Amino acid sequence: MKQYLEVLKKIKKDGVEKQTRNAITKSLFAIHMRFDLEKGFPAVTTKKLAFKSVLSELLWFIEGSGDERRLCEILHGTRDKSKKTIWTANAEADYWLKRGHAKFDGDLGRIYGVQWRNWENKFGEKIDQLGEVIEKIKTEPNDRRLIVSAWNPGELDYMALPPCHRDFQFYVANGKISLHMNQRSCDMFLGVPFNIASYSLLLHMIAQVTNYKVGEAIFTFNDAHIYKEHYDAVEEQINRTPTELPTLKINPNIKNIDDFKMEDFELENYNPQPTIKAKMIV
């Protein structure tokens, strides 16, 4: 994860400070990172990654859910309102509730998982993008349309949060499968380590169900920014030294993308440095 720390340093040094929708940020445009997953799982080691939160959110996306309380159930085993998730603030945000599109308590609308598994075209037909891509990887691995998009312009107003990680594409070669993800808005301190882990995890899952080895997880971070409220936290992190990457262990018996559960995953030899607390900017 040294390249991640180098990007933080570069943004701090060369970034442009802007007043944005929700805060002052310092940013650069179109940062590129790539991780060879055969060399280890890219979980940040200079602070603790909330791996269970990463995993539960990804399983929730794969379910095709837009129900924040369902995410709570996957993560905590209960829908009780006393338990929070990383999406609770979005589900309760005034700007979202005032639109009147939430149909039930915790409804986030047509967000990521809904678009991945239940995109709706103008004819009212439902499209399971992820399911179709997995089948195409199995049958037509050289296809150049192995793409899943969450950016649906016709439904942005029906989402509690327009997708930050907006699309991803697979590439198969030499017995390996790689993934490239495009992200429009990139909270480099809190969000991006989470996103790197999430899509690396997804690639491992797709590799297993399509019978390929993992290749590279590649990312383009477009508006790559550090919030002013995070400047001190970033300074603390970049002064830490990264340690060895952990290894991801997955239950090898799972061969269907819809069959994965929380207990099927483990990060082995993950020894992160202490958590660095910072406020999530919504």
Secondary structure, DSSP 4 states (H G I P E B T S, - for coil): -HHHHHHHHHHHHHPEEEE-SSSEEEEEEEEEEEEEGGG-----SSS---HHHHHHHHHHHHHT--BHHHHHHHHHS---TTS--TTHHHHT-HHHHTTT---STTB-BS-HHHHHHHEE-TTS-EE-HHHHHHHHHHH-TT-S--EEE---GGGGGGBSS--SEEEEEEEEETTEEEEEEEEEEEETTTHHHHHHHHHHHHHHHHHHHHT-EEEEEEEEEEEEEEEGGGHHHHHHHHTSPP----EEEE-TT--SGGG--GGGEEEET--PPPP---PPP-
